[in-house]
Amino acid sequence: MHRLTRHLFLAFALGAAAHAAPADTTATFFPPADLMRVGVYYYPEAWPAEQWPRDIANIRKMGLEFVHMGEFAWAFMEPQEGRFDFEWLERNVQLCADQGLKVVLCTPTPAPPVWLTQAHPEVLMIDADGRRMVHGTRQQACWNVDTYRRYVAKIVDELGRRYGRDPRVWGWQLDNELSHYGKEPCHCEACQTGFRNWLQKKYGTIGELNRAWGNAFWSQMYQNFDQVRIPNPPEDVAQFNPHAMLDAQRWFAATAADYLRFQTEILRRYCGHHQWITTNFMHDFGAVDPALSGRDLDIITWTIYPAHGNLNEGPLGFRLGSAATLSFAGDFHRTINGLHGIMELQPGQVNWGDVNPQPNPGAVHLWLLRAFASGAKFVCTYRFREPLSGAELYHYGLVGSDGVTITTGGEQYAQAARELVLLRQNLQPDAKAPAAYAVRRTALLYGREDRWDLDNHKQNIRWDTYGHLLKQYRALKRAGAPVDVITEDKDFNAYPFLVVPAYQLVDDQLVQRWKTYAEQGGHLIITCRTGQKDRRGHLWEGPWAAPILDLIGAKISFYDTLPAPYTGRVRTPNQTYDWASWGEVLEPREGTTALARYDDQYYAGGVAAVTRPLGRGTVTYLGVDSLDGGLEARLIRDVYVRAGVAVQQFDDGFLVDWRDGFWVATNFTEKNQTAPIPEGAKVLVGARDVPTAGVAVWQE
């Protein structure tokens, strides 16, 4: 093995590498004047060499600005062990440079070549049923196997050595949608050993692990760490241990972040911070936590395919996608380290949904401008050419199966590229967010561990953790609030309003931070299921949700969940709402005001939501999960009103945001909407009347 490669591998195998804080890449790679760049995936290895010049030239003619290459091309980069071939890649990098296109290069590690997996079958992951995966498809290798990491180190080192200082290369993508596509975690011996080592480092003694996992229950006591295995529900006769499962999820996410860090540090030896480094996270893939990579990557990028038969929301959800899902993902990834982009955005019809309908006319353009509104520094689409073979037949590209005819999605990408040129020409570098907009600035607290723990123990099959988060998020966007979806490490006091939805795992320090936030003038909104457990996932030996009771000014007498098809009713003074999955009955203390009460069940008249003043701020607690989010929209809007902050009353799915001096309205609803464009405003895209899938952009 190359000495440098060996050094890198050993350092990371031992976990010795420190988190490297990314340099200030904003001005260097993503200058404000660029606003947002648009690019496309291209696979030269899949097409005849004589077509490469034509394809690259056509990418430029469409107005696109960068080309993404290489994430699945290991078999072409290293066709035999130790024999590298980059001539084909070099030619395409130069073709891009000749056209004035930037290049994003990828490490090809999600798709190992057959010579590697045949020589070293131990690198292939083992699923929950004990089956070792075989060569083919992608993400079949286990990144925790030492042998695999050695080969990864070699190919990444080769790429870094050749292109790490190349001015034609704008940045790097590590791997691709890091996961095992629903088969995670791997259960191979390398992973079993890695999990045990992680546990021993965390707990120190087996006795402490037994206490943390509650192993006195059902005589689950371990005598040493060698007896522990990764939790595997198919092997369990009865319910799995939720504390063991939570630790396994933490460990798996940590290994993914470590693997990305492992590759990043190899590239950094060559490119330093002259090129940016990222990976493309799946927008809602809960097994990997992008926040763990915030200090390692220069920009956080992600994948989203908004419209297919799996995503039905509203009458046109299967054609338009979910406004809340797309917007939430942008507001989450952006706040991890301040920079985000979409690395894969749908180009049109796809092929892997349960049903694969055509997107609504204009929907692709809608998604692109929604990404712009969320602050994306770039958007890239998968892919330029529609494939003629392979697992993704029928998947649209920007051009069709003949390689030259522009598809409807391609036309919309070209349209967005032209509009971005217009917006750059009208950029006002010193523009400040309007005061009436900025005063509504809100943070929504989101933690992967809390989501894992809730999903592990729902208590009601009708409970949807992500859906609950989006109900609060939709309420904020309907009020016209700018939202940052933040993690615990961020400063709460930077926001006038803070929403904490179903934040189950807490400690005294976090609850004190919430209390201090409100006392100092913040408006805190907490929803049901918050504070029920400690960080281990244990219930409190005391009143239900004991740490937050003083904060919310109420006792939680009990909770209820309703089986299908039953629903309950909860009412405010002016309206009644349905609920089913979770409802808590509250007993307000003196000084706490009831906002909503149950209208049926044996606890009719019981309190479902409360608010109280605290210091210079307020605390509001929503103890029930309504069916459609209407109750949340009403009560959250009222928090702003009581605080003296003017809000909007947008329809759900009509989003209006401000970025870099531009107002952007995007319509995901099934009816025309009216953009709040004042008289005298300069309309750059669209008009005041915004049709379904329409967009309006203006300056005031």
Secondary structure, DSSP 4 states (H G I P E B T S, - for coil): --HHHHHHHHHHHTT-PPPPPPP--HHHHS-GGG--EEEEE--GGGS-GGGHHHHHHHHHHTT--EEEE-TT-HHHH-SBTTB---HHHHHHHHHHHHTT-EEEEE--TTS--HHHHHH-GGGB-B-TTSPBP-SSSSS-B-TT-HHHHHHHHHHHHHHHHHHTT-TTEEEEEESSS-S-TT-PSP-SHHHHHHHHHHHHHHHSSHHHHHHHTTTTGGG---SSGGG-----GGG-SS---HHHHHHHHHHHHHHHHHHHHHHHHHHHHHHTTSSEEEEEEETT-TTS-GGGGTTT-SSEEEEE---STT---STTHHHH--HHHHHHHHHHHHHHHS-EEEEEE--S--SSSSS-PPPPTTHHHHHHHHHHHTT-SEEEES-SB--SSSTTTT---SB-TTSSSBPHHHHHHHHHHHHHHHHHHT--TT----HHHHTT-EEEE--HHHHHHHHHS-SSTT--HHHHHHHHHHHHHHTT--EEEE-TTS-GGG-SEEEE-S--B--HHHHHHHHHHHHTT-EEEEETTTTSB-TTSPBPSSSTTGGGHHHHTEEEEEEE---TT--EEEE-SS-EEEEEEEEEEEEEPTT-EEEEEE-SSTTTT-EEEEEEEETTEEEEEE-EEESSSHHHHHHHHHHHHHTT-----PPTTEEEEEETTEEEEEE-SSS-EE--PPTT-EEEES-SEE-TT-EEEEE-
